[in-house]
Amino acid sequence: MTDDADRQSDRFRGLQRWAGGHTGSQSGTDSGSTWFSNPSTGPQQPPPQAAQQPPEQPRTPEQRYAAAIAEMNRIVATLDFDALPWVTDVFRTTASALHKSDPARAGVLNNLGSAAQLTHLRTGDRADLEDAVAYYRSATSTARDDDPDLVLYRCNLALALADQAGRSGDAEGAAESIRVAREAVEQTPRRDQRRGMALVRLGNALKLHARLAGDPKSDDESINVFREAVRSSAGGESAPELLINLGSALLRRYERAGRSRTWTRASRT
């Protein structure tokens, strides 16, 4: 398996998961959001999943946001970017409408980061990737400690940082990706299914840092991380790729050990 940053099929896995579902009537609890929990709003009306154009404009801001979430899910699944400018505009409008202290705002910022990263995939413009990193940073820094999606925000930030570092060859960026992904792993319970995603982000960031910084310690650590990720996948669809990642890391360690033994023998002659 190649780096996350090099695989379109993996790059956006999980980016669109937050949908404002922890506030208002969607979850049956009130987290303090003054915008999403408006009891006067009607049922959400997502657009048809096969729509090729931006969906018909819903009447309320809440419905527009729900429609944009559904449309971004479709974009991630199909890589059909026609509606992406509309989705991005809805997310920006929503973020502007929410007070900075509103607990729902972090999730909207996270989705703005996902939209920016999708835009980068479409345009190849590094400025879009920089925007994604900035939005993910904001989502991570403004989220409450008890936000159940904080691990998702951190995973997305780690992914975007690794993508950015891989394109620029910046070892420090890869090191920051490691730090963010490590926080995601450390703060995710072992029984949480998203821990596997966090482990993959950490393993890939370690592998990238090993390559950019010439640091075999990072590569060696990635072996343990990928081993745990394989165990946590429990035979899921990602297990074969994780095993390839683990096998590649083990092979690189074996080759380093072989070169070391060869150099030791040569130095003694």
C-alpha positions as semicolon CSV with decimal commas, in nm:
position;residue;x (nm);y (nm);z (nm)
1;M;0,000;0,000;0,000
2;T;0,131;0,344;-0,085
3;D;0,104;0,651;0,138
4;D;-0,242;0,785;0,209
5;A;-0,137;1,100;0,029
6;D;-0,093;0,902;-0,292
7;R;-0,424;0,714;-0,297
8;Q;-0,744;0,886;-0,405
9;S;-0,951;0,600;-0,268
10;D;-0,804;0,638;0,082
11;R;-0,737;1,010;0,094
12;F;-1,088;1,117;0,181
13;R;-1,208;0,813;0,374
14;G;-1,388;0,950;0,679
15;L;-1,361;1,318;0,590
16;Q;-1,734;1,375;0,554
17;R;-1,855;1,182;0,857
18;W;-1,951;1,481;1,077
19;A;-2,303;1,594;0,993
20;G;-2,414;1,805;1,289
21;G;-2,580;1,497;1,433
22;H;-2,480;1,562;1,794
23;T;-2,703;1,866;1,833
24;G;-3,072;1,934;1,832
25;S;-3,339;1,687;1,742
26;Q;-3,110;1,473;1,527
27;S;-2,963;1,300;1,829
28;G;-3,219;1,381;2,094
29;T;-2,971;1,581;2,299
30;D;-2,888;1,951;2,318
31;S;-2,518;2,036;2,326
32;G;-2,583;2,407;2,357
33;S;-2,589;2,494;1,989
34;T;-2,818;2,792;1,934
35;W;-2,842;2,733;1,559
36;F;-2,878;2,363;1,482
37;S;-3,113;2,296;1,771
38;N;-3,385;2,536;1,656
39;P;-3,705;2,339;1,725
40;S;-3,904;2,529;1,464
41;T;-3,716;2,381;1,168
42;G;-3,881;2,120;0,954
43;P;-3,741;1,782;0,850
44;Q;-3,415;1,782;0,659
45;Q;-3,439;1,731;0,285
46;P;-3,119;1,587;0,136
47;P;-3,079;1,606;-0,243
48;P;-3,115;1,304;-0,470
49;Q;-2,799;1,098;-0,441
50;A;-2,755;1,079;-0,819
51;A;-2,788;1,454;-0,881
52;Q;-2,539;1,594;-1,130
53;Q;-2,607;1,960;-1,044
54;P;-2,624;2,142;-0,711
55;P;-2,940;2,030;-0,531
56;E;-3,254;2,240;-0,531
57;Q;-3,218;2,507;-0,267
58;P;-3,387;2,401;0,061
59;R;-3,582;2,670;0,239
60;T;-3,404;2,681;0,575
61;P;-3,033;2,713;0,662
62;E;-3,047;2,382;0,847
63;Q;-3,188;2,207;0,540
64;R;-2,926;2,369;0,318
65;Y;-2,651;2,240;0,544
66;A;-2,798;1,890;0,552
67;A;-2,825;1,896;0,172
68;A;-2,462;2,008;0,143
69;I;-2,350;1,720;0,368
70;A;-2,537;1,470;0,152
71;E;-2,393;1,624;-0,163
72;M;-2,037;1,607;-0,027
73;N;-2,090;1,238;0,052
74;R;-2,179;1,190;-0,313
75;I;-1,873;1,387;-0,427
76;V;-1,644;1,171;-0,213
77;A;-1,800;0,855;-0,353
78;T;-1,800;0,960;-0,719
79;L;-1,528;1,230;-0,745
80;D;-1,781;1,431;-0,945
81;F;-1,693;1,786;-0,839
82;D;-1,970;1,982;-1,016
83;A;-2,150;2,074;-0,694
84;L;-1,836;2,134;-0,485
85;P;-1,842;2,517;-0,513
86;W;-2,202;2,519;-0,390
87;V;-2,117;2,282;-0,103
88;T;-1,820;2,499;-0,002
89;D;-2,035;2,813;-0,009
90;V;-2,297;2,653;0,217
91;F;-2,031;2,544;0,465
92;R;-1,878;2,894;0,471
93;T;-2,218;3,053;0,524
94;T;-2,293;2,809;0,804
95;A;-1,961;2,872;0,979
96;S;-2,022;3,247;0,960
97;A;-2,371;3,209;1,107
98;L;-2,249;3,019;1,412
99;H;-2,103;3,199;1,712
100;K;-1,740;3,115;1,781
101;S;-1,842;2,952;2,109
102;D;-2,107;2,731;1,945
103;P;-2,006;2,364;1,990
104;A;-2,135;2,283;1,640
105;R;-1,887;2,517;1,472
106;A;-1,589;2,280;1,497
107;G;-1,770;2,022;1,287
108;V;-1,856;2,280;1,021
109;L;-1,491;2,392;1,008
110;N;-1,387;2,029;0,970
111;N;-1,622;1,993;0,674
112;L;-1,483;2,312;0,523
113;G;-1,141;2,150;0,546
114;S;-1,274;1,844;0,365
115;A;-1,423;2,063;0,092
116;A;-1,092;2,247;0,052
117;Q;-0,902;1,918;0,031
118;L;-1,142;1,793;-0,235
119;T;-1,089;2,119;-0,422
120;H;-0,714;2,055;-0,406
121;L;-0,769;1,713;-0,557
122;R;-0,962;1,875;-0,840
123;T;-0,727;2,169;-0,905
124;G;-0,387;2,054;-0,779
125;D;-0,343;2,402;-0,629
126;R;-0,138;2,390;-0,310
127;A;-0,324;2,694;-0,180
128;D;-0,635;2,476;-0,149
129;L;-0,439;2,221;0,053
130;E;-0,313;2,502;0,277
131;D;-0,673;2,611;0,328
132;A;-0,765;2,254;0,426
133;V;-0,488;2,244;0,685
134;A;-0,599;2,581;0,825
135;Y;-0,963;2,471;0,857
136;Y;-0,866;2,142;1,020
137;R;-0,642;2,326;1,266
138;S;-0,930;2,555;1,357
139;A;-1,166;2,261;1,400
140;T;-0,918;2,083;1,627
141;S;-0,833;2,389;1,835
142;T;-1,193;2,509;1,884
143;A;-1,355;2,171;1,954
144;R;-1,453;2,094;2,310
145;D;-1,263;1,821;2,490
146;D;-1,582;1,616;2,508
147;D;-1,661;1,653;2,137
148;P;-1,706;1,289;2,023
149;D;-1,573;1,379;1,677
150;L;-1,247;1,535;1,796
151;V;-1,061;1,221;1,689
152;L;-1,198;1,271;1,337
153;Y;-1,080;1,632;1,324
154;R;-0,732;1,525;1,434
155;C;-0,718;1,241;1,183
156;N;-0,816;1,477;0,903
157;L;-0,553;1,730;1,012
158;A;-0,286;1,459;1,027
159;L;-0,385;1,340;0,679
160;A;-0,371;1,689;0,527
161;L;-0,037;1,765;0,696
162;A;0,109;1,442;0,559
163;D;-0,024;1,522;0,212
164;Q;0,131;1,868;0,233
165;A;0,464;1,736;0,363
166;G;0,481;1,465;0,098
167;R;0,433;1,719;-0,180
168;S;0,682;1,970;-0,041
169;G;0,938;1,726;0,101
170;D;0,906;1,894;0,441
171;A;1,021;1,660;0,717
172;E;0,898;1,902;0,985
173;G;0,550;1,886;0,838
174;A;0,564;1,507;0,856
175;A;0,677;1,533;1,219
176;E;0,376;1,753;1,298
177;S;0,151;1,498;1,130
178;I;0,300;1,236;1,363
179;R;0,226;1,450;1,669
180;V;-0,135;1,512;1,570
181;A;-0,199;1,148;1,477
182;R;-0,038;1,031;1,801
183;E;-0,276;1,254;1,998
184;A;-0,567;1,100;1,808
185;V;-0,449;0,747;1,893
186;E;-0,379;0,826;2,258
187;Q;-0,720;0,984;2,312
188;T;-0,925;0,718;2,134
189;P;-1,038;0,419;2,342
190;R;-0,929;0,078;2,218
191;R;-1,289;-0,029;2,164
192;D;-1,362;0,275;1,947
193;Q;-1,369;0,165;1,583
194;R;-1,210;0,494;1,479
195;R;-0,890;0,400;1,660
196;G;-0,793;0,196;1,355
197;M;-0,819;0,508;1,138
198;A;-0,601;0,700;1,383
199;L;-0,341;0,419;1,380
200;V;-0,329;0,423;1,001
201;R;-0,274;0,800;1,003
202;L;0,007;0,758;1,257
203;G;0,171;0,470;1,071
204;N;0,168;0,655;0,740
205;A;0,301;0,974;0,900
206;L;0,587;0,776;1,057
207;K;0,665;0,611;0,726
208;L;0,667;0,947;0,549
209;H;0,890;1,105;0,814
210;A;1,132;0,814;0,787
211;R;1,164;0,877;0,415
212;L;1,189;1,257;0,429
213;A;1,415;1,279;0,735
214;G;1,615;0,960;0,678
215;D;1,503;0,848;1,023
216;P;1,500;0,468;1,067
217;K;1,352;0,506;1,417
218;S;1,030;0,640;1,267
219;D;1,020;0,348;1,025
220;D;1,075;0,101;1,308
221;E;0,797;0,258;1,514
222;S;0,563;0,233;1,216
223;I;0,600;-0,147;1,237
224;N;0,444;-0,156;1,582
225;V;0,174;0,090;1,479
226;F;0,080;-0,107;1,167
227;R;0,077;-0,429;1,371
228;E;-0,176;-0,278;1,609
229;A;-0,378;-0,143;1,317
230;V;-0,391;-0,492;1,165
231;R;-0,515;-0,636;1,494
232;S;-0,777;-0,363;1,530
233;S;-0,903;-0,413;1,174
234;A;-1,019;-0,765;1,267
235;G;-1,025;-0,886;0,909
236;G;-1,192;-0,573;0,772
237;E;-1,159;-0,452;0,415
238;S;-0,845;-0,251;0,499
239;A;-0,661;-0,553;0,646
240;P;-0,483;-0,660;0,322
241;E;-0,342;-0,311;0,262
242;L;-0,236;-0,284;0,625
243;L;-0,053;-0,616;0,595
244;I;0,126;-0,485;0,285
245;N;0,228;-0,173;0,478
246;L;0,351;-0,387;0,765
247;G;0,539;-0,622;0,535
248;S;0,706;-0,332;0,353
249;A;0,822;-0,179;0,681
250;L;0,961;-0,513;0,798
251;L;1,143;-0,556;0,466
252;R;1,298;-0,210;0,495
253;R;1,420;-0,294;0,846
254;Y;1,566;-0,622;0,722
255;E;1,746;-0,442;0,439
256;R;1,885;-0,182;0,681
257;A;2,013;-0,459;0,906
258;G;2,175;-0,628;0,607
259;R;2,350;-0,310;0,500
260;S;2,466;-0,256;0,856
261;R;2,618;-0,606;0,874
262;T;2,787;-0,554;0,537
263;W;2,933;-0,222;0,650
264;T;3,054;-0,376;0,977
265;R;3,232;-0,660;0,794
266;A;3,385;-0,417;0,544
267;S;3,515;-0,187;0,820
268;R;3,699;-0,480;0,981
269;T;3,893;-0,575;0,670
